């Protein structure tokens, strides 16, 4: 088994299980005890000096950052399916929204929640209103980001949006909720949810 995901169910690594289930290749989970600072151990810092999860190894390859992991997995194991080919015009849309999630949605939502003071023109994520309108433009009148075809971009973009909706970090517009329901209905997503739940139960991590 070549792929190893360094994982804790309360980290972004939980979403990477969904990505792995979508591509359908064998993988191993390596539990990292985050409450005890396991992500800062010498072993982990050698893989990711940020001391954060997720970290994925695939043979000699080491990949960090959720979006990078998603694109790596799709290109390597599902090229032309979950990842549009480089000569497919859909590749541009795929890359656009894959990077929009960590570059705009995450910091934009945090800025709104934290009441950060900044000039919209100087922040890469712009205004909250523009962010929400852009998210809506990406998913309205279509099932997924590429139309009726699911891609790994949906695991990045949709996974981020669904997390924000769950924790009330973003305005719950009807189109956002409908999109989150569509991705949650995918069998691979449900397998990932079950596996994360089983790990929480096994390690006594479920909250009362």
N, C-alpha and C positions, 0 to 999 in steps of 0.2 A: 504494500500500500504506500503510494508515493506522497499523497497530499496529507498534510497535518495542519489542522486549524487550532491555534492556541485560543482557548475559549473560556468565557465565563458567561452564563446566561443573562446577566444584567449588564452586558456590554454590547457594543456594536457587533461583536462576533456572533451574537444571536442571529442577526440578519444574514450573516455570511452562510450559516447553515442552510437557509432558504436558497441562496445562490447555488450552493453545492448540490442541493436536492434537485434544482432545476436542470443542472447539466447532467446529473445522473451518473457520476463517477464515484468510485469508492474513496472514502476519506476517513481519517482518524481524528478524534478530538483529544486535545491535551488540555486538561483542566488547569487553569491558572487561578490561584487563591487570591483574588483581588482584595478582599477585606484584610488579609495579612500582608498586602504589599507585594504579592508574587509577581506582578507586572513590572516591578522595579528590581527584580533579582538580576544578578550578573548574567544568567542565561538569557533572560528576556531582553536586557539592555544590549546584549550582543546582537540580537536580531532586530530590535527596534530601539534606538537610543532615546526615543520619546517616552519609553516605558508605558506604552498604551496598547490596548487591544482594539481591533483584531490584528493578529499576525498569521500569515499563511506561508507554509513552506511546501514546495513541490519539487522534490529532489534537491538540487542545489539552488533553486530559485527561492528567494525570500521576497514576499510582497506584504506591504502594510497599507493602511488607508482603505476604507471600505470600498470606495468607488474604484480605486486601482485594482483591488482584488477582484471585483466584479468584472471589470473589463478584461483583466488577465485571464480569468477562468473562461469567459465566453469566447475570447479569441482562440485560446488554446484547445478548448474542448467542445465548442459549439459554434465554430466559425461558419458563417453563412446561414445560421439558424437564429440562435439567441443573440449573435453578433452579426450585423449586416457586413457584407464583404466591403473591402475598401473601394471597389468600383460601383457600389450600390449607392445612389443618392440618399437613401435612407440612413446611411452611415453618418451623415452630417447631423441629422436630427437626433440620432442615437447618442452621439458624443455630446451634443449640446445639452441635452437634459440630464445626462449622466453627471456632468460637471456642475450643472445648475444647482443640484441638491446640496452638495457640501459647500459650494461657493456662495450661494445666495440664500437658500431656504434656511439652512442651519444658523448662520450668523444673523440673518435677517430676523428670524423668530427670537433669537436670544436678545438681539438689540431691542426689539419691541417689549419683551418681557422685563428686561432690565432697565428700561428707560434710558438707554444710552444716548448721550448727546453727541451728535455728529451732523455734518452737512451731507445731504443725500448725494451730492455730486462728487464727494470725496470718498465715499464708501463703496466698495465693489458690489455690495448687495443692494444699494439704492434705498428707496423708500418702501415702507411696509405695503402701502397701497399698490405700488407698481409691482412688487413681488407677488402679491395675491392675484392681481390681474394677469400676470404672466403665467402663473401656475394654472389658472383657469383656462387661458388660451391654449395651453399644452394638452389639456385633457377633455375639453368640451367637445361634444359631438363626435367622440370616438371612444372606443373601448380602452385602448392603450396608447402609449406615446407615438407608436408607429401606425396607428389606425386599429385594425382588427387583429394585429399580430403582436403578441407579447414578446418583449425583448429583455435582455439583462438590464437595460436602462430603467425598466419599470421596477426592477428589484431595488435599484438605487434610489430613484426618484420617488417611487411609490412607497418603498419601505420608510424613507425619511418622512414623507407626508403622513403616512399612517401613524408613525410614532408621535409626530407633533399633534395629530388629532386626538390620539388616546390620552395624552397628557395635557390637553387643552392649551397647547402652546401656539396654536394658529386658529384663525377663524374657521369654524366648521361649515363652509359653504356646501350646498347640496351636491355640486359636482365633485367636490373633494371627497365627501362621504361615499358617494356612489362608486367612485374610482377605488377607494380603499376597500370597499366591499367586493369589488371584482377581483382585486389581487388576492384578497384573503380567501376567496373561493377556490384558488388554484390548489390542486392536490399537493404539489411540492411545498407550497406555503404551509399547508396543514400538517404535512409530515414534519416540517421544521418546527412548527409550534409544538407538536407533540414531543419531539425530541428535547427541546428546551425545557418543556414542562417536566418531563421525566428526570432530567438532570437536576432541576430545582428540587424536585421531590426527593431524589436520591441523596442529595447533599443537604437537605433540610433548609433550603433557601426560600421556601414559599412563605410569603407574608400572611399574617392572620387578617 
